[in-house]
Amino acid sequence: MFAIDNPMICYQLAGYERLQTPIWIYDIQNLKMRWANRAALQLWNAASLEELLSRDLSQVSTATYTRLQSYLELFKQGETIIEQWTFYPQGKAVSVRCTCSGILIEKDCLAMLVEAERITNIEQEALRSIEALRHTTVAISLCNKSGELIFQNPAAINCYGNCISNPENQHLKQRFFDRDIWLQVEQELTVKGIFKGDIQVLTKQGVHWHYIEIRQTNDPTDSSPILLINENDITERKKIEEQLKLADFSVEHSSLATVWSDRNGKIIRANKKACEQQGFSRKELLSMYVWDCDPNFSQEAWLSRWEELKQHKTLSFTSEHRSKDGRMIPVEVSLNYLEFNGKEYNFACSRDISDRVEAEKALRQNEERMQALIKAIPDTMFRHRIDGTYLDVEANENNLIVPPELLIGKKLTDLPMPEYIKKGLLENFLAAVTTGKLQTFEHNLEKPDGMYTYEARIIKSGVDEVVCIVRDVTERKQAEETLQKALAAAQAASISKSRFLSHMSHELRTPLNAILGFSQVLARSNSLSDEQQEQLKIINRSGEHLLNLINDILSMSKIEAGQVTLNKNRLDLYQLLEDLENMLQLKAASKGLQLIVERSTNVPRYIETDESKLRQVLINLLGNAVKFTHEGRIHLRAKLGKREQNQAVINFEVEDTGAGIAPEEIPTMFDPFVQTETGRQSMQGTGLGLPISRQFVRLMGGDITVNSQLGKGTIFTFDIRVKEVVAMQEKSSLTAKQVIGLQPNQPTYRILIVEDIEENRLLLLKLLKPLGFEVQEAVNGQEAIALWSTWQPHLIWMDMLMPVMDGYQATQQIKALQQQRLTKENIPKTVIIALTASAFEEEQSSIFLAGCDDLVSKPFPESELFEKMAQYLGVRYIYADENQPTFLNSVIPKKLSAEDLKVMPAEWIIKLHQAVLGANDDIILKLIEQIPDTEVTLADALTDLVNDFRLDLILELIEKIIPSEVSANHPSG
């Protein structure tokens, strides 16, 4: 009998009928048997196929049903399943190993074809073990002695994947996050035969913590030594342990002292801070009770407090703890009730509040002192609401219009005082509360014994409250009025003094003008003897010395009168320093002194400040240095200080090796008319140079200091604030030659530019290439050497500071290579001229020592470059038309000629002649004022000559035209 209608399936099953292997078909969808062969009937203990097919096999567990349904999906994919089943035909357990596959018995009806093999008792035990291995969560693996995996249970496969089929991961050590662990495993297995430990492993889910136990055993199949590996995932446990460690660490290192005690007050744990706070060791604290630490608790008091804590769960209070050395430490305590594992505990936190207690004590003492101070202050103090209501009064024995006890609760408007005082006070009350700033209100109040002046100082003391401190300032106001009158008198006297000095200066300059003027006129005479010429020089030098004294005195009077102002202009600082060096170099050299002017490369060239005052300060300091130094050297240094945007501070330093200044003289050396002992011995000067210099420096935003050692020298240091400006056009002659090309019949000059900054290379390129020079560029010393070797330039413009290789090294190597070649072949010698931004003479020496033939300082005029090339290479240039002027931004003063005076009438020229002969500069200046506005150049030139006391030059011009002009128009003379 078949429960299958498909004849083809029935024909196939007929072949299975007499097989010894039990085979049956089970309908998973309907949970019933559809066919079985004879061996299966015997296994199921069925009398016939009909009896087996009639059995109710639908009573299976939900898990079994779900598993059977999942088989259908696998059968559809053509897969075969091997399962161990145990069933109970006629109540007797039968265990079989089944090979299951899918079979289509009807349309859309897929059933399970089962081939069964009965399992013996021994096999059953093994299968139970296998089943346990399959379903345990412990990852179990076997590997040979060298660590190559030979078995993984499903838990191990689920954790690591099938490593046996993957040669890259087949070794056990591939699991370990730290591969060096395998060496430790091998060592412990060798010594102990077992390895145990918590290890980080690389699972499919990422890095996990596993507890791993590896032990040596034997393979049951061939007794070969193998390793059995059991692994439990302890990642979550590790996380909890880390959290517990963190919590324990946090408590242990907390800034609060924490202790745990049981309900009997016995301390069972204490953190580090608790031990430090009381000075006990941890062992000592754990042997103590709560009342041993806190004398405010007795044993009885603790039991009472425990019940209170148990009820409220937490208590906070202040107390005192006794330290090991007997000190009482004020503390703030928090008790917390805890229950754990059926036991009761107290977790207490305490904070040392010694600082706070001391601060509160100091505050109380301060309040007491303030109260005592308030009592001692003669001022009257009020506390008001913003509407004027009196809240508090401290009269301090001052007589008030209304007794203090009657003022409380009243308002300002209720008092008998002028309305303007009430209004002024209320307005200042409001301003103090609104702005939070101190307000001052001064007012007059007439009393029976006279008029008094009071000052009320009002400050906010609350949301709508102020404190008003009233002081009687009548005497102070009277003193101020007296002082103002005295100050006015002093100012008047100062003005009179300034006028007197100005007048005296004028009176002194007028005869001095005659002395200097006539001495210059007489000096033109050829009839004077050598002795008379020398006497004239003495007169002239004495007159100039007297003029300098007058100018110093006048400058000082202007400073004292506050009439000196800062006249800022743009200037070339480099040029100013160079001019000063040229000016004083000859005088220094005449005394055998070395004058060195240095400036840092980062000092701005073009600045805006008062050039005249800066020049005068530097001349004063350098002049003094030359005057009082008899051997050695004088240094002028300029350095850049602080720089912000286009504002900068420039530091100047003048150092000499002169006589020095005694320490007791330094505090007064900047006082007017005070000279040092060295100055007095020299019998020169007025003692005004340094005071004037200090005032000028302060006017320019800085200050001047001095450091000196007697017999060794002096250093004056000052700084000024300047504004950096864009480059100014350099002043040059109206007819300066301009190079426009190279003359013919010359070699093609090869010029190499070695410069790391592109803008600098471009500048030289633009200057040289258009003229006909053959030019190449290098950005560092290495490139320069390579180009020199292959190109052989006639001249190299060498920057000295560059990356990779600087100009010093490049010059040395080129010169060395050139010397080697000169001995072997006839090649032209290359000239190397340094381009340097350094102004220090010591660095210039290093440049020449490196082998440079010459140097040019940056920034440079183009003419200097062309002159150097002409000097060393013999280059000949073509110049622009010399008669064509080069117009500049600045006006160049015109040199006067006799023809310029002819624009004026003959009468004017005669008057000028007479005034010059009489050396009367007042009349000369008045005559200059008559010159028309169209001849402003003539007027300015004559004024400059008068101010410079060069009446001899004016006289020379007039006498050139008097014979032809004056004599013709005025024959009578």
SULGINOR-V425345 format. One record per helix or strand of 3 or more residues. SS is the DSSP state (@ for helix, = for strand). FROM is the first residue (numbers start at 1). TO is the last residue. If there is no record, write none. Layout:
# SULGINOR-V425345
((SS;FROM;TO) (SS;FROM;TO))
This chain:
# SULGINOR-V425345
((@;7;14) (=;22;27) (=;32;36) (@;38;43) (@;49;53) (@;62;76) (=;81;89) (=;92;106) (=;109;118) (@;121;135) (=;139;144) (=;148;152) (@;154;160) (@;167;169) (@;172;175) (@;181;192) (=;194;203) (=;206;218) (=;225;233) (@;235;252) (=;257;262) (=;266;270) (@;272;278) (@;282;285) (@;290;293) (@;299;312) (=;314;322) (=;328;340) (=;343;352) (@;354;376) (=;380;385) (=;389;394) (@;404;407) (@;412;414) (@;419;435) (=;439;447) (=;450;460) (=;465;472) (@;474;523) (@;530;560) (=;569;572) (@;573;590) (=;594;599) (=;606;609) (@;611;628) (=;633;644) (=;647;656) (@;663;666) (@;677;682) (@;689;699) (=;704;709) (=;713;724) (=;739;742) (=;750;754) (@;758;771) (=;774;778) (@;781;791) (=;795;799) (@;807;822) (=;831;836) (@;841;849) (=;854;857) (@;862;873) (=;877;879) (@;898;901) (@;906;917) (@;921;929) (@;933;947) (@;951;969))
